[in-house]
Every structure is written in structure tokens, then in C-alpha cells.
Amino acid sequence: MYKEGENETKISSGCAIAGVFSEVGEMISGGIITEAMRTMRERSNGLGGGFAGYGIYPQYKDYYAFHVFYSDKESKKACEDYLDEKFEIINLSKIPVRKNPHVTDEPLIWRYFVMPDHNLLRDSQLDEREYVARCVIKINNEIKGAYVFSSGKNMGCFKGVGYPEDIGDYFKLEEYSGYGWTAHGRYPTNTPGWWGGAHPFSLLDLSVVHNGEISSYDANRRFIEMFGYKCTLLTDTEVITYALDFLVRKKGLTMSEAAAVIAAPFWTTIENMSDERRDVCNYLRKEFPSLLMTGPFSILVGWNGGMMALNDRLKLRSMVTARNGSRAYFASEECAIRKMDENSVDFFAPRGGEPIIVTLKGEKSNPPITNLNCFAEGDI
């Protein structure tokens, strides 16, 4: 067990992720996921921690919740002028925080509940989600000192520089309840420490926490930037988020199919599949070769109505899952799951490239497609 003052060395290879999801929509306190991360403190280095919660804004569930970091009042004014031009702002306020001696140099942190301006949306000839995504990307790339780090409906990301349990305490996560939570400790690889660069990375309701490093980052980045995305943070987790948004929202793939792109099975594995699965996996590998992600990784992906755990195809990073009734648990280590629920059972370590997907009962949002699972016959 960690004690204050011990193990303060900032080890760049440490990383921790955790998640919990209720398939029946039961509200779970954010305090649970904060405590789970406390058990894996030795995997963190104090340079970044963060969380994503789903179902946390039921009173504003039909509006986009923008969480924004500002470096100063000038950037805040510029961003608010842009938001006022492009959106109807239903509510705005500072995000409530609790001062923590281990969380310092915090930016200005504001929250806005918005909807696209009806006339501008109509004139743009874009669907609503594409309109919002383009506005978020424009703010993050063109308004100096402003960074929208969360932009989905009925969900929100909370992140910053510090150990994850200190970030959870800082944002008062125990006062929020949601049906799904993900968490991350440490900091994105190859990126200097700053608040916007901590995990999760998010666009609309999609969020990603990531343990590992994508060695194919540059090839993945060059491909995804051909479709309007801007990878300005120089971190592999950002490109994972944009790749999944592109595959699922823009190309209409399910999460299972998207997993078979970024953690694609080997050609020798595909050769041993049934005809249907072989045809699908062949198509995905040939259609999106530049989005195959190599290198060690384990990720948790959240979206409205679902959550997915996925390892790289060689399983070079740890990932454990478990259940208790309608709740599913995910973590880098078993101890974090047992901290969330000492009665959890059915512990399981997914194989490389094997997506574990849970959804709200009755939801049609990217359920697992077992007949398209890209593993050899008899593996499932």
C-alpha cells in the first residue's frame, strides 16, 4: 500500500487505467473509480490523471457539455465570443473544484451546456454531430489559450496534472454519479506535462484512456489528418480517439469492427477463419491499412451507452476484466477491481486484439458482433 512520501520517483513507463460500467444504467458514484486508481499509484508519476463519466448530466442530457481549459481571461473571452456566435448557450459556470495541495498551476476551468445555432446548422448542411466536432477542432487549433477537453452529451471528462486520486478529489468526483466511468494515471507518452494533454482524450461523447505507446503514430496521424482532424498534441492517444471517431461515426463501423482495424488480426489468423469472418476482416485490413496501430497498448473506450476494453494484438500491456451482476469492471490490475467491488467474480484477461464490449441493455449502440469476431474458429 502506498504511503505519502514513498515512491515519489517519476517513472516514465508507469501507466494505469480502470473502468466500471452498469448495463442496467445504475448510477455509480465517481468516488468509486477514484479509489480504484489509488491502489495503482505506483503506476503513476504525478504528471497526469483523469476520468470520464457517462450519464452524469441527466438534467442537461439533450445538450452538449463543453468542458474548457483557459490559460487567461483573454482566451476565455475569445472562446465565449465564438461559442455565442455558433451555439445557443443554455448554461455556463465554473466547474466546481476543491483545492488540493498536490494539484497546482491549474488553468481557468469552465463548463458550457450548448446546442448548435439552428440557422447556422441548417445553412452548414452538416449533421449536428459533425457541426459540433468541427467547432471543437477549430477552437482547439485556432483560439490560443483555449482547449475544449470534453464535448459530449450527458458525459464529461475531468483531468489535469497530478496523481489521479488527487485529480478526482480536486474535481469532487464523489458528487457525480454515472452509469459508466473510466480513469487514467500517468501521462501521455512523448508529451510535456500540461493539463490538456492528460487522459482521457475525447471528441463528442467518445473518450479514450490508454496505457502504452503507439509506434505507428506518424503513419496513423498522416492518414487521419486527411479527413479534417488536427493532431496537435503530439500524443498517440489523441490519434486513437480520432481514428475511432472516424471509423465509427463517419464510416459507420461498429466498435467490434473498429477494433478489428486498429488491432487487426494477423493475415495467418484471417486465413483460418470461416468464410464470413474472413471476408469481413480481409475487407477491413485492406480498406483501412493506415489505421492499424502497432506497439504495446491497452485502452478503454467510452461512449454514450457503451464501453470497450482492447489490447494490442500481441497483448503487450496488462488488462483484467470482471463482473458482478450487471456491472462490468476493467483495470490494469486485479487489485483495482477488487477495490471497486470486493464481490466481483469471473476475472478474465482478454487476449490480444480481443474487444470486450458492454452496452446498456436495450441500446443499439455498437453491440459486440460475435459472428464477425476476428479470431480463429473455436477461439470464442
N, C-alpha and C positions, 0 to 999 in steps of 0.2 A: 504494500500500500504506500502511495506517495505521501511524503511528509514535507511541509513547507521548508524550503532551503536545500532540499536534496535534489540531485539530478537536474540541476539548472543548466547543464551544458546544452547548447543549441545544436542538436544533431540533425543535419540536413536530410538524412534518409528516413527520418521518422514520419509517420502518417497514420491517421486513424479515421475510419468512417463508421457510422451507425445509423440505423433507421428502425422505425416502427410504423405499422400500418394496420388499421382496423377495417376489415372487409365489410362490416355492417355499419360503418360510419360512426362508431362510438368515439366520443370526444376524449382525447388523451392530453393530459397536461404537458406543456413544454418542459416542465421541471424534470420529467422522466428522462428525456433524451439528454438533458444537461448532465444529470447524474451518471448516465451511461458513459459519457465522454470523460468524466472524472476518473474512471477506472483505467483509462488508457492514456493517462497523462504523459507517461514516459515515451509515447509515440509522438508527442507534440514538441514544439520548440518555442512556443510563445510568440511566434511570428504570424499566427493566423488561426482563427476559429470561426465557425459559422453554422447556421441552421436554416432549414426551410420547413415551414409549417403549412399544411393544407387543411382548408375548412375553418381557418382562424378568423375570418371576417364575414360571418353569416349576415350581419346587418347591412353589409355593402356587397353582397355576393354577386350582384349584377354589374359591378363597376371594376375597372382596372385599378389595382392598388400599386401606385408607384412609390417605391422607397428610394430616396435620393440622397447621395452624399454631396456636400458643397464644401469647397475649400475656403470660401469667403462670401460676404454679403453680395458682392458684385455678381458672382456666378449664380447665386440664388435668384437675384433679380432677373438676370438674362434668361434663366431656365423658366422661371414663372411667367415671364412675358411670352415665351414660346408656348408653354402649356396653355396659357389663356387664349392664345391665338388658335391652337389646333384642337383643343378639347373643351368640354364643359367640366369645370372643376366642382365636384359635389361637396367635397370636404377637404380641408388641409390642416395639418398640425405638425408640430414636432413629434417625433417618435419618442415615447416615454422611455427614459433610461434611469438607472440607478448608478450613482458614482461608485467606481471601483478603483482602488489604488493601483491595481495591476493593469488597468486599461487607460492609456494616456494618448495624448495628441489626437483626440477624436475630432472628426470634421463636424460641420453642421449636418444634422440628420433629420430629414423631413419626410412626411408621408402625404400622398395626394390620392384621393379617390376620384377617378375621372372616367368620362366617356368621350369618344370622338365627336367633334362637332358634326352635326347631322349633315349640314350643307357641304362641308369640306369633304366628308366621307363620300357622299354621293358624287361630287364632282371628281374625286380622285379615281373613281371606277375600280377601287380596290375593295377586297373584303375587309371586314372590320379588323381582324387579327393582323393582316398584312399592313394595314394602315398604322396600327399601334406599333408593330415591330419596327417599321421604317422610322417612325418618330423617335423611338428609343435609341436606335442606332445613330440617328442624326444628332441627338442630344449628346450622346457619349463620345462622338467624334468631332463635333463642331462647337460645342459650348464649353469653353475652357473652364475647368474647375468644377464642373457638374458631372455626376455619374449616376445614372439610373441603375441600381443593382437589383431591382425586383420590379416586375411589371405585369403580374398575372392577376386573374380574378380569384377572389376568396383564398388567397395564399400570400405568403410573404417570406422573404429572406432577411436574415439578421446576421451580420458578420462584421469582423473587424480584426485589428491586430491585438493578439493576446492569446492565452490558452482558451480552449473552447468553453470550459466551465466558467471562466471569468467573463467571456463574451455573453454566455447565456444569462449569467447573473446581471450583467450590465443592462441587457435588454429586457429584463424582468420576464423571462420566458415562462416562468411558473404562472403568470397571469393570463397566458394564452392557452387555448385548447383547440386541438385539431384532430382529424382522423388519420393524419399521416405526418411524420417528422423524419427529416434526415439531418445528419450532422457531420462535421469535418473538423479535424485538428491538424495542425501544422501550417503549411503554406504552399501555394502552387510552385512547382519546380521552375527554376530558371527565372524567377521574377523577384524583384526587390520588394521588401515588405511595405505594403500600404493597404489601406482599408478596402479599397475597391477590388484589390487582387485576391482577397481571401475567398475561400469557397463558402457557400455554393456559388456557381455561375448560373445565371438564369436569363431566359428570354421568354416573355409572356408567362405561361404557367409552368413551363419546363425548367427544371433545375437539375444540376449535376454536382455531386461531390465525388472526389477522385483520389485514390491512393495509387501512386506510381508515376510513370513518365512515358510519354508517347514519343518514341524515337522517329516516327514518321510525320512529326508535327508539320514540317515545312511543306511536304507534298500535300498533306491534308489541308493546310491553310491556303495554299495557292488554288486548290480546287474550289473550296467553299467561297473564297472571295470573288469568284467569277459570278456568283449569284447574289451579290449585294451585301454580303456580310463583311464586317471590318474587324479583323483580329488585331487589335491594337495593344493588348495587354501582355503579349509575348508569352502566353502560358498555354500549355496543352489542354487544360480543362475548358478553356474558352472555345477551342476548336471542336471538342467533343460536343459541347452544348449546341453550337451552331450546326454541326453535322446532323445531330439527331433532330433538330428543328427542321432542317431541310428535308430529311428523309421522311419524317412522319407528317409534318404539317403541309409541306409543299409538294412532296411526291406521293403522299397517301399511303405509305407503308405502315404496317403495324409495328409495334415495338419489337415483337419477335423477329420480324423481317429486318428491321433496322439493326438489331443485334447481330444478325447473320451477315450484315455488311461490315460493321466496324470490327467485329471479332469473327471474321469469316472462317469457316472450316477449311481445312487443307483440301487440295484437289484429290488427294488419295482417299480422304474421308468421303468426299462427294461421290466418288466412283462407286462406293459400296452402298449408296442409298437406294431406296425404292424409286421408281420412275418419277413419281410426283415430286418427292422431295429433291431428287437430283435435278430435275428441271428448274425448280424454283431457286435452289442455291447456285446452280450454274448461271442463271439469269442475273441474280444479284451480284455475283462476283464479277461478271463481265460488264454489267451496266454501271457499277459504282466502284471500280478498282482503286480510284484515288482516295476513297474513304475507308479503306482497310487500315486499321490502326495497329501498328506493331509496337512492341515494347511491353514492359510489365504494367498492368493496371487492374484495379478493381474499382467499379463505380456503382453508385446508387443514383438512379434517375427517378425523379418525382414529376408527376403531372396531375392535373385535376382528375381524380378518380382512379389513380393507379401509381404503382411503384415497381421498379425493376432493378434487380441486382445482376451484375455481369462482370465476369473476369475476362482478361485477355485469353486467347485460345491456348496458351501454354500454361495458364494458371501460375503466373509468377508473383502474384500478390494474394494475401490471405483474404478469405471471405467465408463467414459462417452464417447459416440461417437457422431459424427455429420457429415454433408456433406454440400458441396456447389458445385453443378455440378459434375464434375469428380473427385473432391478432397474429400478424407475421412480424418476425424480428430479423434484423440483419446487423452484422458488425464485423469488424476486423478480428475481434477476439471473442471467445465464448463468454468471458467474464463480463463484458459489457451487456450482453443479452441477459445474463442471469441477474445483473443489477437492475435491469428494466422489469424483469419478471422471473422470480426465483422458481416459479412453477412451469416455466417454458419447457417444451419437450420436442421430440423429433429433430434434434440437431443434425445438420447436414451441411457438408462443404460442397458447393456446386463445382462441377468440372469446368475446365477452361472453355470459354465460349458458350457456356450453357446459361441462357437467360432464365432467371427466376422472377416471374411476374405475378403480382397480386393486384386485384381491382376491387372496387366497391361492388357489392352484389347488385345485379340489375344494370350495371353500367356496361356500355358497349365500347368503351374507350380502350382500344388495343388489347383485347384479352389474349392470353397465350394461344398460339395455334399449334397444337401438338402434332397435327399431321404434316406440318411444314418444318418441324424442328430439325435443325441441320446437324443431326448426329447419325451415326451408323445404325442400321437395323438392330433392334434388340437393346439399344443403349438406354431407351427411355422406359 
